[in-house]
């Protein structure tokens, strides 16, 4: 008995063929970097040509389908995995001591804008590989499928948009929304590069650091993550905040002169300053470094101007909380998200109000000026629960491999929430099982968990559904 219909399988591979060709195409870009800097670029050129041809062949021999949400979720889950498997090849070939698993970890970390790196000496990497890591993060900030939709104006855009954990609409159409997001993204990237260059960074550093910052990826081209001057820290703090806490719809409203009243932005400010105050007080570090680190944690960027492992346990615990929550929906950040924190707090408040109110009382549930439905409250708790389960699962696996329990919590939250801040557990000597866990955690976290389990569970669901239909058919014959 077949789990999927042939048309479903063909349609999914048809879409993945387009994705494979697109990734092959963008892999050409680092080749030009290699030509400019007189570096080897064969590990980009040949894989690029191969995957462009392979993707076109797959697309040619398969048939399209009308993409529904369940298809989009499966395609989205596979797309991010395929992007990481393909993107790993240059790392595997170009870094002598890298295994293919190391390459997949590095690539998944870049595409999902997590920012963890297991490269021993980043500064010694060829410029092509430095740029490839930064470019993967920059593309991943908006989304792999969003990139394909923008290039090809794909049908089923709305389903793909939702499958990549996005909901908000800036323009009437989904394709229009994605194109507007790219316009805003390009504008802020350009401004960020210019400001970082003016702060004293050379053009190469400004380009890469800005791409990693605006995408909230955080993979640095420096071994010390962010060793730059205070002016550069202030600029990067703003870039990270813009990328991870202020949603694209808010940016659009600001740029078009509209009034802005965003509850996520309002919620983030007291959390950031309180967390920075606690870290400054308990760890004795400079207030600017504290704020920089906390913004980096909330926005899932992962840049650090201090050694995280040297902070006090209280400071690390504060960072764990900030990382677990994450930034705003409609941004490039990871984690549970600020809006869900607000919805859960409101849901808890209204539940208490229902308990103490008379039985016939009518309670209007609101969040800001908008109605708060029971469905939104339930959805927020479900997603938060799913994240917490994965935080705990990752922690238990790391502890079982012999790592410190408290530090394992930090690293697990950082992986699943796509943060990238580290207490030095994640490095090239990381246990292979922990590397596999890391790849899975980053993949799950980037797509907000649900699409990955749709990919895992859907075949079983369809099989059980077919079994049920067959039983009904037999009973009718009898």
Rosetta blueprint (number, residue, H / E / L):
1 X L
2 X L
3 X L
4 X L
5 X L
6 X H
7 X H
8 X H
9 X H
10 X H
11 X H
12 X H
13 X H
14 X H
15 X H
16 X H
17 X H
18 X H
19 X H
20 X H
21 X H
22 X H
23 X H
24 X H
25 X H
26 X H
27 X L
28 X L
29 X H
30 X H
31 X H
32 X H
33 X H
34 X H
35 X H
36 X H
37 X H
38 X L
39 X L
40 X L
41 X L
42 X H
43 X H
44 X H
45 X H
46 X H
47 X H
48 X H
49 X H
50 X H
51 X H
52 X H
53 X H
54 X H
55 X H
56 X H
57 X H
58 X H
59 X H
60 X H
61 X H
62 X L
63 X L
64 X L
65 X L
66 X L
67 X L
68 X L
69 X H
70 X H
71 X H
72 X H
73 X H
74 X H
75 X H
76 X H
77 X H
78 X H
79 X H
80 X H
81 X H
82 X H
83 X H
84 X H
85 X H
86 X H
87 X H
88 X H
89 X H
90 X H
91 X H
92 X H
93 X H
94 X H
95 X L
96 X L
97 X L
98 X L
99 X L
100 X H
101 X H
102 X H
103 X H
104 X H
105 X H
106 X H
107 X H
108 X H
109 X H
110 X H
111 X H
112 X L
113 X L
114 X L
115 X L
116 X L
117 X L
118 X L
119 X L
120 X L
121 X L
122 X H
123 X H
124 X H
125 X L
126 X L
127 X H
128 X H
129 X H
130 X H
131 X H
132 X H
133 X H
134 X H
135 X H
136 X H
137 X H
138 X H
139 X H
140 X H
141 X H
142 X H
143 X L
144 X H
145 X H
146 X H
147 X H
148 X H
149 X H
150 X H
151 X H
152 X H
153 X L
154 X L
155 X L
156 X L
157 X H
158 X H
159 X H
160 X H
161 X H
162 X H
163 X H
164 X L
165 X L
166 X L
167 X L
168 X L
169 X L
170 X L
171 X L
172 X L
173 X L
174 X H
175 X H
176 X H
177 X H
178 X H
179 X H
180 X H
181 X H
182 X H
183 X H
184 X H
185 X H
186 X H
187 X H
188 X H
189 X H
190 X H
191 X H
192 X H
193 X H
194 X H
195 X H
196 X H
197 X H
198 X H
199 X L
200 X L
201 X L
202 X L
203 X H
204 X H
205 X H
206 X H
207 X H
208 X H
209 X H
210 X H
211 X H
212 X H
213 X H
214 X H
215 X L
216 X L
217 X L
218 X L
219 X L
220 X L
221 X L
222 X L
223 X L
224 X L
225 X L
226 X L
227 X L
228 X L
229 X L
230 X H
231 X H
232 X H
233 X H
234 X H
235 X H
236 X H
237 X H
238 X H
239 X H
240 X H
241 X H
242 X H
243 X H
244 X H
245 X L
246 X L
247 X L
248 X H
249 X H
250 X H
251 X H
252 X H
253 X H
254 X H
255 X H
256 X L
257 X L
258 X L
259 X L
260 X L
261 X L
262 X L
263 X H
264 X H
265 X H
266 X H
267 X H
268 X H
269 X H
270 X H
271 X H
272 X H
273 X H
274 X H
275 X H
276 X H
277 X H
278 X H
279 X H
280 X H
281 X H
282 X H
283 X H
284 X L
285 X L
286 X L
287 X H
288 X H
289 X H
290 X H
291 X H
292 X H
293 X H
294 X H
295 X H
296 X H
297 X H
298 X H
299 X L
300 X L
301 X L
302 X L
303 X L
304 X L
305 X L
306 X L
307 X L
308 X H
309 X H
310 X H
311 X L
312 X L
313 X H
314 X H
315 X H
316 X H
317 X H
318 X H
319 X H
320 X H
321 X H
322 X H
323 X H
324 X H
325 X H
326 X L
327 X L
328 X L
329 X L
330 X L
331 X L
332 X L
333 X L
334 X L
335 X L
336 X L
337 X L
338 X H
339 X H
340 X H
341 X H
342 X H
343 X H
344 X H
345 X H
346 X H
347 X H
348 X H
349 X H
350 X H
351 X H
352 X H
353 X H
354 X H
355 X H
356 X H
357 X L
358 X L
359 X L
360 X L
361 X L
362 X L
363 X L
364 X L
365 X L
366 X E
367 X E
368 X L
369 X L
370 X E
371 X E
372 X L
373 X L
374 X H
375 X H
376 X H
377 X H
378 X H
379 X H
380 X H
381 X H
382 X H
383 X H
384 X H
385 X H
386 X H
387 X H
388 X H
389 X H
390 X H
391 X H
392 X H
393 X H
394 X H
395 X H
396 X H
397 X H
398 X H
399 X H
400 X H
401 X L
402 X L
403 X L
404 X L
405 X H
406 X H
407 X H
408 X H
409 X H
410 X H
411 X H
412 X H
413 X H
414 X H
415 X H
416 X H
417 X L
418 X L
419 X L
420 X L
421 X L
422 X L
423 X L
424 X L
425 X L
426 X L
427 X L
428 X L
429 X L
430 X L
431 X L
432 X H
433 X H
434 X H
435 X H
436 X H
437 X H
438 X H
439 X H
440 X H
441 X H
442 X H
443 X H
444 X H
445 X H
446 X H
447 X L
448 X L
449 X L
450 X H
451 X H
452 X H
453 X H
454 X H
455 X H
456 X H
457 X H
458 X H
459 X H
460 X H
461 X H
462 X H
463 X H
464 X H
465 X H
466 X H
467 X H
468 X H
469 X H
470 X H
471 X H
472 X H
473 X H
474 X H
475 X H
476 X H
477 X H
478 X L
